[in-house]
């Protein structure tokens, strides 16, 4: 006989809390993207900086921005689920 354990579904308050955490993480990722872009900009004025450094930092900044968008999308999905 197979038994299934019933998981307690998270409450709307828990989903709202998790959504707020995701949004906070998204804000952090956006901040990291801005820092990376600022560093890349500073390196462009530095003649001894390796050629690859600026494009690499810009790619990392783009990845941080993408992650931020995904985190915000996940937060919105949780909120929509909590309303359902």
trRosetta pair geometry for C-beta under 8 A, 3 or more apart (Angstrom, degrees):
i j d omega theta_ij theta_ji phi_ij phi_ji
10 14 4.0 -118 -175 89 105 133
10 15 5.4 129 113 -53 121 81
10 18 7.5 7 166 -8 162 135
11 14 4.8 101 53 5 74 100
11 15 7.1 -137 98 -2 41 86
12 15 5.6 -54 -149 38 35 112
12 16 6.3 37 152 -21 66 105
12 82 4.4 108 -136 -168 77 107
13 16 5.6 -53 -147 36 31 112
13 17 6.4 35 152 -21 64 104
14 17 5.5 -51 -148 34 33 114
14 18 6.4 30 154 -16 65 104
15 18 5.8 -53 -146 38 32 109
15 19 6.3 36 152 -21 64 106
15 78 4.9 -174 -173 172 93 99
15 79 7.0 155 140 -88 107 38
15 81 6.3 -139 -150 85 147 100
15 82 3.9 -178 91 -75 145 118
16 19 5.6 -52 -147 36 31 114
16 20 6.5 32 153 -19 64 103
16 78 7.9 175 -77 129 28 111
16 79 7.0 66 -103 -105 66 81
16 82 6.2 94 -51 -131 76 176
17 20 5.8 -55 -152 34 31 110
17 21 6.6 32 149 -19 64 104
18 21 5.5 -51 -150 34 36 114
18 22 6.5 38 151 -20 66 102
18 75 7.9 -168 119 -118 69 71
18 78 5.7 -130 92 -162 108 162
19 22 5.6 -51 -149 34 34 113
19 23 6.5 35 151 -18 64 103
19 75 4.1 104 -157 -158 78 81
19 76 7.6 110 -144 -54 118 23
19 78 4.4 -161 -73 82 99 126
19 79 5.1 73 -113 -53 163 89
19 82 7.7 -88 -25 -9 136 137
20 23 5.6 -50 -148 36 35 113
20 24 6.4 38 151 -21 65 103
20 75 7.6 111 -53 -143 21 122
21 24 5.6 -52 -148 35 33 113
21 25 6.4 34 152 -18 64 104
22 25 5.6 -53 -149 37 33 112
22 26 6.4 38 149 -23 65 103
22 71 4.8 -174 -180 -179 87 88
22 72 7.3 161 135 -85 102 29
22 74 5.3 -132 -156 90 151 105
22 75 3.9 -170 87 -71 126 98
22 78 7.1 144 9 11 146 139
23 26 5.4 -50 -149 33 35 115
23 27 6.6 39 151 -21 64 100
23 71 7.2 163 -86 135 27 104
23 72 6.5 65 -108 -107 70 72
23 75 5.0 76 -52 -111 83 167
24 27 5.6 -49 -153 31 34 114
24 28 6.7 37 148 -19 63 101
25 28 5.5 -50 -152 33 37 114
25 29 6.5 37 151 -20 66 103
25 71 5.2 -135 92 -154 104 153
26 29 5.6 -52 -149 35 33 112
26 30 6.5 35 151 -19 65 103
26 67 7.7 -166 -118 122 64 71
26 68 4.2 100 -161 -155 77 73
26 69 7.6 119 -143 -46 116 17
26 71 3.9 -166 -72 88 94 123
26 72 4.8 84 -121 -52 164 83
26 75 7.2 -83 -17 -12 136 135
27 30 5.7 -53 -150 35 33 112
27 31 6.5 36 150 -21 64 104
27 68 7.5 111 -53 -138 18 114
28 31 5.5 -56 -153 35 34 114
28 32 6.5 34 151 -20 67 102
29 32 5.6 -49 -149 34 35 113
29 33 6.5 40 150 -22 64 101
29 64 4.7 -176 -178 -175 83 82
29 65 7.3 167 138 -80 102 23
29 67 4.8 -133 -152 92 153 107
29 68 3.9 -166 89 -68 120 90
29 71 6.6 145 12 8 142 141
30 33 5.5 -49 -150 32 35 115
30 34 6.6 35 151 -18 64 103
30 64 7.1 161 -84 140 23 103
30 65 6.7 65 -109 -108 66 65
30 68 4.7 82 -54 -114 82 161
31 34 5.7 -54 -151 35 33 111
31 35 6.4 33 151 -18 66 105
32 35 5.6 -54 -148 37 34 112
32 36 6.3 35 154 -20 66 105
32 61 7.7 -166 122 -118 72 62
32 64 4.7 -140 91 -142 106 150
33 36 5.8 -55 -149 36 30 111
33 37 6.4 27 154 -16 64 107
33 61 4.3 97 -154 -161 72 76
33 62 7.5 106 -136 -56 113 18
33 64 3.8 -166 -66 90 88 122
33 65 4.7 81 -111 -54 159 82
33 68 7.0 -76 -15 -14 134 135
34 37 5.8 -56 -147 38 31 110
34 38 6.3 33 154 -20 65 106
34 61 7.7 118 -46 -142 19 114
35 38 5.7 -54 -147 36 31 112
35 39 6.4 31 154 -18 65 105
36 39 5.7 -54 -149 36 31 111
36 40 6.4 34 152 -20 65 105
36 57 4.8 -175 180 -177 91 89
36 58 7.5 166 136 -83 107 27
36 60 5.2 -139 -151 94 154 105
36 61 3.9 -164 88 -73 125 94
36 64 6.7 150 10 8 140 143
37 40 5.5 -50 -145 35 34 113
37 41 6.4 37 153 -22 64 104
37 57 7.2 161 -84 138 32 105
37 58 6.8 66 -105 -107 74 67
37 61 4.8 84 -52 -121 85 161
38 41 5.6 -52 -150 34 32 114
38 42 6.5 32 151 -18 64 104
39 42 5.6 -54 -149 37 33 111
39 43 6.3 33 153 -20 66 106
39 57 5.7 -132 88 -153 104 152
40 43 5.7 -56 -148 36 31 112
40 44 6.8 41 151 -31 63 98
40 53 7.3 -180 -120 131 71 80
40 54 4.5 101 -160 -142 93 70
40 57 3.9 -171 -71 90 104 131
40 58 5.4 90 -122 -54 168 79
40 61 7.2 -83 -9 -21 136 136
41 44 5.8 -46 -157 18 33 115
41 45 7.7 22 150 -9 59 100
42 45 6.2 -64 -167 36 39 105
42 46 6.8 33 142 -22 69 111
43 46 5.2 -59 -149 33 45 115
43 49 4.1 136 -169 -139 94 166
43 53 5.2 -112 170 111 157 127
43 54 5.4 -165 90 -73 119 87
43 57 7.2 132 22 8 143 150
44 49 7.6 -74 -69 59 21 148
44 54 5.6 65 -71 -96 86 144
46 49 4.2 85 89 -26 109 110
49 53 5.1 -95 171 44 104 145
49 54 7.2 78 130 -38 134 91
50 53 4.8 112 66 -28 84 101
51 54 7.8 -62 -180 25 38 95
52 55 6.2 -71 -159 50 49 102
52 56 5.5 47 152 -27 82 116
53 56 5.8 -64 -146 39 26 111
53 57 6.2 22 161 -16 65 109
54 57 5.9 -57 -146 38 29 108
54 58 6.3 29 156 -19 64 108
55 58 5.5 -56 -146 38 33 113
55 59 6.4 36 155 -21 66 103
56 59 5.8 -53 -151 34 31 110
56 60 6.5 30 151 -16 64 106
57 60 5.6 -53 -147 38 34 112
57 61 6.3 39 152 -23 66 104
58 61 5.5 -49 -146 34 33 114
58 62 6.5 36 152 -20 64 102
59 62 5.6 -51 -150 34 33 112
59 63 6.5 35 150 -20 64 103
60 63 5.5 -50 -150 34 35 113
60 64 6.5 38 150 -20 65 102
61 64 5.6 -52 -151 34 34 113
61 65 6.5 34 151 -18 65 104
62 65 5.6 -53 -149 36 34 112
62 66 6.4 36 151 -20 65 104
63 66 5.6 -51 -148 36 33 113
63 67 6.4 35 152 -20 64 104
64 67 5.7 -52 -148 36 32 112
64 68 6.4 37 151 -23 64 103
65 68 5.5 -50 -150 32 33 115
65 69 6.6 34 152 -18 64 102
66 69 5.8 -53 -152 34 33 111
66 70 6.4 31 151 -17 66 107
67 70 5.6 -56 -148 38 33 112
67 71 6.2 36 153 -21 67 105
68 71 5.7 -53 -148 35 30 112
68 72 6.5 29 154 -17 64 105
69 72 5.8 -56 -150 37 31 110
69 73 6.3 34 151 -21 65 105
70 73 5.5 -51 -147 35 33 114
70 74 6.4 35 152 -20 64 103
71 74 5.6 -52 -149 35 32 112
71 75 6.4 36 151 -22 64 103
72 75 5.5 -49 -148 33 34 115
72 76 6.5 35 153 -18 65 103
73 76 5.8 -54 -151 36 32 110
73 77 6.4 35 150 -21 64 105
74 77 5.5 -52 -148 34 34 114
74 78 6.6 36 153 -20 65 101
75 78 5.8 -52 -152 33 32 111
75 79 6.5 30 151 -17 64 105
76 79 5.6 -54 -148 37 34 111
76 80 6.3 36 153 -20 67 104
77 80 5.6 -52 -146 37 32 112
77 81 6.3 34 152 -21 64 106
78 81 5.5 -55 -148 36 32 113
78 82 6.3 33 153 -22 65 104
79 82 5.6 -51 -148 32 33 112
79 83 6.6 29 153 -17 64 104
80 83 5.8 -59 -153 36 33 108
80 84 6.6 40 149 -32 65 104
81 84 5.6 -49 -151 21 35 117
